């Protein structure tokens, strides 16, 4: 029930009833918000029998007029009266879970792509949605984060009287409203509520229609995202698992079984085991490397979820989708169980740290109350507890329990650091945007470089690089790290006629979206031009230049980035020859069904010729 700000007294009465019901069940109050068309904040009592939604003004009235209520934890100071809420974004503990949900997609070439493994289903591909329950329900859409069966109907539903539209169950039109601008507001699909107790046979007809449809698989639904369904389990890939789930759903339809999170836990367990065996096949972890990516979103069939293992003792979960936040505890439970089954961690209590990216969550229609990126669970491990991570026998100090740039480790450049080291014997190395010194350290330790200089604008990063050099016993005379803006550093170095034999340029993401690509290209051009000007003018040398911007990597199939480097070389009046183009380390898996959508990292190795005489 939604209560307007103008009806405070009625709101208090209804809220009090819910409050009394919740307290009688000793249920805690939970406050949350997600984006929807309603401007309100929700106070939930974690019961399955009922809930109240109260806006911020009403909550303030509670605090003013009922001081005794303040002994329960409310903090409205963080709230905005214009912030938005959707009760469906709460954890499954706080939602009524007595419905089965199905999404029917249009029978066309696009649905064929879904059947062949595409992990993301867009709003325009949906023909209709269904919610089945034992009791009468008038929901307007499937809740955010709900597990859904995805099917292709034997017939094609239409808005003006397609499958499932009957006299007593006309369905509700649902406008497609993705979280990004420019969506097709004209497109729409019908939502149908199916429940027992009807005088007609409409409900059974719709159930039969669903059961006779072609099953694609199971995923999680989000009415506020351009990705309406993130597929987690495809029937063609996991036929045995999907058969088991379908049998459970039929048992639920007949009232023989209750709906729980067991199905999602079962799917997650299977997908995490698959991801584990894939890394074992790549010899990860190994005696040389105990830090790697265990789960990589769509690449492992778990869109919006990534997991890095650090030092063989800590797993950092990175959530970037609403469903991950909603099913957080289920994900953590499934991950903990999987890690215990891993041959390398059977006797290790792997600590799980949860982080999320608010900017990505907002794009998915999910708002969190605390500002800032990289939010994590609070813990009692201590902000400065260091964890040693090892990659290719090189050791790094990481701080997974702290905020800031020293938080974790970028394992996507593992193979590129190894390749880079092979080219550095007895050469002068410059590592631009060095972060924790990965390329410079590999150049000295594995590549036997004559010297290496690392530059980064972050003091945290420079401090970490210095600590890592000491940890690995590197001679301080051979390696140095400087805090400076790399553009300013290169300008000074050019003016001082300094030269290097091998340079790596690995800047942070300069083009977060296509709209910023032109501006970012000019920045990339200037940085690459100056780096090329610092290459040995007499004999030439090597430049490994990188971008972690998906917009840059994917533009024109990667040619856009290479053309930019060639243009920078022309500006520097130097000739460049492309030797190799690499991506992220293979533990950053990608799905061939949606390639190159998951591709974001480009590392291009060029030879820079001698300067013109």
N, C-alpha and C positions, 0 to 999 in steps of 0.2 A: 504494500500500500504506500503511495506517495502522498506527502502532505505539503501543501503550499504554505508559504511564509505568512499569508494573510489569515490562516486559520490556526493560530497558536493554541487556543484553548482545546480545540478538538485534538490537536496533535499531542498535547500533554496527556489527555485522557487515554488515547490509544497507546502512546508510548509507555504510560504507567502500567497499563494492562500487560503489555509485552514485558516490561521490566519485572513485574511481579511474577509472571510466568517463568521468565528466565532465572530469576533468583531462586525460585522454588526448585529449579533443576540444577542449581549451583553452577549456572553457565556464565562464563565471562563475557563482558562487553567488548566488542571489537570495532574499531573505527577504521574505515578505509575509504578510498575514492578511486574511481577510474573514469575515463572520459565517456560521456554519452550526451544526449541532448538535454538531460535534466540537470539544472544547476542546484545542487544540494550536496550535503554530506550525509553519510549513512552511519547509523549506530546499529550494529547487529548484536543480537544475543545468539550465541552459538547453539541453537536448538534446531531440530528439523521440523518442529511443529509450528513454528511461526517466527515472524521477524517484523521489525518496524523500521521505516526509513524516515529519518528526521533531519531537516535541513539545519544549517549552521545557526540561523537566528533562533530556532526553537531550542537548540542545544544551549545557547547563551542564556535563554530564558530559564532553562533548567538550573543552570549554575547560579543565576541571580535569585530565583525564588525558592529553590530547594537546596540549601547549603548541605544538607545531609547526603545529597547525591554526589557531592564532590569528593567524598572519600573513595569513590570509584574513579579509575584513571581516565580523565578526559583532558585533552590539551587542545583547546580550540584556537589557541594563539597561532598555531601553525596553519590554520585553515583559512581559506579565502571563501567569502560568500559567493563568489562567482565560479569557484572550482566545481568540477563536475563529478558525478558519481554514477556507478552502475553496480547494483547489488550482485550481478552475476559474476563480477570479477573477484568476489571473495573466495577464499579457499573452499574446497568442496565440503569442509566441515560445517560451514555456515549456510550452505544452500540446500534447498529441498532436493533430494536425490531420488525421486520416485518416477523418473521419466527416462525412456530410451529415445535417442535422437538419431535421425537419418537425414542425410543431404543427398538429393538427387541431382546429378549433373546432366547437362544436355548431351544427347547422343550426336556427337560430331567429331571432327578431327582432333579438337582440343581434348575431349574426353578420352580419345585414344591415347594421347600423350600421358594422361593420368594413369591409364591402365598399364602403360609401359614404364611407369616408375617415376613420373614427374612428382616432386614432393609438395608443390604448392598449387592450391586451387583458388583461382581468382573469382571475385563476385560475379562477373559476367558469364561465368560458365555454369552457374547454378540454375536449375529449373524450378526446384521446390525444396522446402525443408519440412520435416515432420517431427513431432514430439508425441511419444506414446506413453500413456500413464494409466494406472488403474482407477484414478479419480479424475473428475472433471477439471480441466485446466484451460485457461484462456491466455496463455503466454503469447506474446507477439513475435517472439523469436527464440532460437536456441540460446541458452546462457553462454557467456564467454567461458572458454576453457572446457566446455563439455566434450566428452568423447562421443564421436559420431561415426556411424557407418556411412560410407560413401558408395552410392550405387548409380548405375546407368539404367534408366527405365526401359522397358520393352517398347513403350510408346513415348511420344514426345509431348510433355505437358505444355500447355499454353496458359497465358494469363486470363484468357477469356473463356475458360471452361475446360481445362485440361484434366489430367489424371488427378483424382482425389477431390475435385471440386463438385460437391453434391449439395442438395437442398439444405441438409442439416449441418453440413460442414463445408461452408464456402471457402474457408481459408482466409488468411489476412495478407494483403499485399505488403511486401516489405521492400522499401526503397533501398537500393544499393548505395551505401555512403561510406566509401573507403576513407582511411585516415589521411590520404594524400589528396591534394587539390587536383581538380581536373577530372574527377571520376564521372562516370556516365550516370547522371541522376535519372535519366529516362528509363533505364533498365530496371526491372523489378522481378521478384519472384514471390511465390506464395508460401506462407507458412501454415501448416495444418496441425491442429491438436486432435489427437486420437485418444479416446478414453472409453472405458467400459460403462455400461449402464444406459446406452442410447437405445431408443425404441427401434431405430433402423439398424441395418447391417453395414452402415457406412464405415464404421471403425474396422470391422473385420475385412471389408473389401480393401481398405487402404493397407492394412497389415499384409494381406495376401499380395497386394501389388508390390509392396516393399520386399517381401520375402521371395517373390518371383523375379525380382530385378537382378541384373548382373552386378555382383559385388566387386568393387574395386579394392576396398580395404577399409582401414579405420584411421581416423585422425582426430585432431582437436579443432574446435570451431571458435571463430571470433567475429562477431557481427560488426565490430568497429575497425577492423583491419582490411586493407586491400587484399590480404591473404586470408580469405574466408576460412579455408581449411588447410592446416599443415598436416600432411599425411605422415603417419608414424608406422603403418603396417600395410604393405601392399599384398594383395591376395596372390599375385604371381610369384612374389619373392618368398613369402612365408605362408604357403598354402595350409600347412598343418595348424599353425597358430590361428589363422583366420577361421578355419573350420571349427576350432575349439571355441573361439569367441562367438561365432554365429550360433552355436549350440547353446551357449550360456544366455545369449540374448533371447532365444526362443523360450528358454526356461523362465526368464524374467517376464516375457510376454504372457505366459500361462500362469504367472503368479507363483511359480514353484521356487523362485529364487529372488533375493533382494539385490538391489543395485548397490555395489560398493566400488571402491577404487581398485579392487583386485584385478579387473581387466586391464586397466592402465598400468598397474604394477607389473603384470605379466608381459605386456608389450615392451615396457621399458627394460625389464630384465633380459628379454631376448635380444633387443637392439644393443644393449650395453655389452652383453656377452659377445655378440658379433664384432663390436668395435674392439673388444679386448683381444680376440683371436686375430683380428686384422693386424694389430700392432705387434703381437707375438710373431706373426709371419714376417714382419719387418725387423725382427730382432730387437724389439723395444719392449721393456728396457734391456740394457746389456751391461757388461762390465765397464764400458766406456761412457755410457749415456743412461742416466736415470731420470731425465727430464724430457718430457715429450707431450704431445697432444693425444689424449685418449678418446675424446669425442669432438667431432668437428661439424656440428650442425647438419645441414642437408647432406653432406658427404657421408654421414653415418645414419641418415634417415631420422634425425632428431632435430628438425628445424628450430632454430632459436636457442639451442643448447650447445655449449662448448665446455670441455673439461680438460684442464692441464694437470699433469702429475709433476710435482716438483720434488726433487731429491729422494724419490721413492718413498716418501712418508706423508706427503700432503697433496690433496686433490683440490684444485681451485675450480669451482663451478662458475661459469659466466652465463648469466641469463639475459636474453635480449628479446624475449617474447612473453606475452601475457600468460599463456598457458603454463610456462615454466614457473612464474611467480605464484599462480593459483595452485599448482600441484607441487609446490616446493618440497614438502615433506615426503611425498610419494617418490619424487626424483631422488632425494637424498637417501631414502631407505633402499631403493633399488640399486643405487650406486654403491652404497656400503656393502650390500650383499654381493654384488659383482666383484668388488675389490677383494673380498674374502675368498672368492673362488679363483682369483688370479694366482698362478704358481709362484710369482715373485713376492706376493703380499699376503700369503696365507698366514704367516706368523707376525704380520705387521699391523698395528692399529693405524690405518691411514686416516689422518684428520681431514675432514671435508670443510672447506671454506666456501661460503656462498657470496657471490658478487653479482651485481647487475649494472646495466647501463641505462640510466633514466632516459637519455635521448632516444635510444632505440625502442625502449618500452613506450614512450610517448607516441612514436610513429605507429606502434601496434595498438594504440588506443588505451594504454594503461598508464595511469598516473600513480606515482609514489609520493609520500608526504614529505620526505626529506630531500632537500636539494643537493645537487652535486653528482658527478659521475663516479662510477666505480664503487657504489655502495656495497657494504658487506655486513655479514652478521657480526655482532659484537662478540667478543670472546675474552677469556681471562688469561690468554697466553702472553700478553705483553706486547706493546707496540713495537719494540725494538728487537724482538726475538728473531735472530737470523737463522736461515736455513741454507745449507750448502747444496747447490744444484750442480750436477756434473753433465757436461755435454762434450762428447768427443775427447774425453779425458781432461778437459779444461774446467776448472771449478769456478763457481760464481756464488757470491753471497746474495741471497734474496730475502725480502722482508714481507712475506705474504700476510702477516697480521697487522701491517701498518697501512696507512693511507699515503698517497704521494707517489712519486715516480719510481721509488725503489720497491714497489709492491711485489712484482713478480718477475717474469722472464719471458722474452720473446723467442720461442723455439721454432718459429717459422723460417728463420734464416740458417738453420743448422747445416744443411747441405751446402749452402752458398758460402758459409764461413770456411768449411772444409775446402771447397774448390778454391776460394780466395787464398788460403794459406799455401797451397801448392805453388802459387805464382810469386811468392815473396822472398825466396832465398837470396840473402845478402842484398836486399833492396831497401830503399827508404819508403816508408809507408805513411800515408795520411788517412786517418779514419774520421770522416766528417759526420756529425750527429752520432757520436760514438755510443751513446747511452751507457751501458755498463762495461764497455770496452771489448765486446765480443770479437769484432774483426781484428782489432789491434793485438789482442791477446793471442788469437790463433796465428796471426802473422809471426809473432815472436816465438811462441811455444812450439807450434807445429811446423811453421814455415821457415824458421831460422832467419828472419829478417834482420837487416843491419840495425834498423831503428824504426820506431813507430810513434806517431803523435796522434792523440785522440782529442777531438774538439766537440764540446756540447754546451748549449746555453743553460742547462740545468746544473746547479751546484750539487743537487742530490745525485744526478747521474755521474758527474765527475768524481764525487766522493766514492761512489760505488765502484767505479772503474779503478780508482787508486787502491781501494781495498781488495779488489779482485786480483790486481797485479801482485800485491803483497801475498795474498793467499796462495798464489801459484808460484811464488818464489822467483818472480821475474826481476832481473837486474834493473834497478831504477835508472841506470845510465842509458838503458836501451829503450825505455818506454816512458812517455810523459802524457799527461792529460791536462787540457786547458779549458777553463770556462770562458766561453766567448760566443758571440753570434757568429755563425760560420761565414756569413757574407762579409762581415767586418774582418774576420780572421783572414779570409782569402784575399781581400783587398790589400791588407797590410803585407801579406806574404808576397803578393805580386809586386808591390812597390819595393819590397826588399829583395827581389830577384831570387826568391826561394824556389826550389824545385823538388819534386818527388817522382819516384819511379812507378809506384802503384797507389792509386787513390780509390777509396770507396766512399760514395755519397749515398747516405741512407736517411733522408729527411722524414719527419713525421707526415701524416696524411695532410696534404695541401689542398686536395680537391675532394671534400666529403660528399659532393653531389655533382651531377652534370652541370647544374647552374653555375657552379664556381669553377668550372674547368678552364675557361679562358683566362681568368685571373691567375689561377694556379699554374697554367702553362707558362705564363710570363715569368713567374717566380722560378719554376723548374729550369727554364731557359737560362736565366741569369746565373743560377747556381752551377749548372753544368758548364756554361761558358767559362766561368772563373776557375772551376776545377780543371778543365782542359788546359787553361793557360798556365796551370801550375805543374803540368806534366813535363818531364825532362825534355828540353827543347832540342838537344843535340841528338839523342838516340830515340826519343819517343818513350812511350810507356803504356800502362794499362789503366783503364777507368772502369770500375764496377759501379754503375749508377742504378739506383732503385727508386721505385714508387710503391707505396702501400695503399694508394687510392684506387679503388675499384673502377671509378669513373675513367681514370687515366689508363689503367690496364686494359679495360674492355673496349675502349673507344677504337673503332675501326679494326677490331681484332688484334689490337696491340700495336698496330702500325703508327698510330698517333704519337705514342711515346717515343718510338724510335725516330720518327721524323723530327720531333722536338729536339732530340739529342743531336741529330745531324745538323739542324739549324743552329744550335749552340756552337757546334764545331766550326761551321762556316763563319759565324761571328768572331770566333777566336782565330780564324785563319789557320786551322789545323785540319788535317784529314783524319777521319775515323773509319775503322773497319769493324763491323760487327762480328764477334767471335762466338757468342753464346747468349741465349735468352733462357732464364730460369724462373721458376715460380717458388711457391712455398714448399717447405719440406713435405715429404710424402705422407707423414702422419696428419697433415692438414688435408684430409681426403676431400674429394669432390665427386658429385654424382654426375655421371655422363648424361643422365636424363635432363639435367638443367645446366650443363656446362655451356658457356663460361660464366654463368651468373654468380657462382661462388668464387670466381677467380679475382683476387685483389692485389697480389704481390707480383711485381716484375723486377727482376734483377738482370740487367743487360750488361754483358762484358764487352768492352770495346778496346781495340788497340788504337792509340793516338799516335799518329806519325810525327816525325821530327818537324820542328818549325821551319817554315820556308826561309831560305837564305835571302 
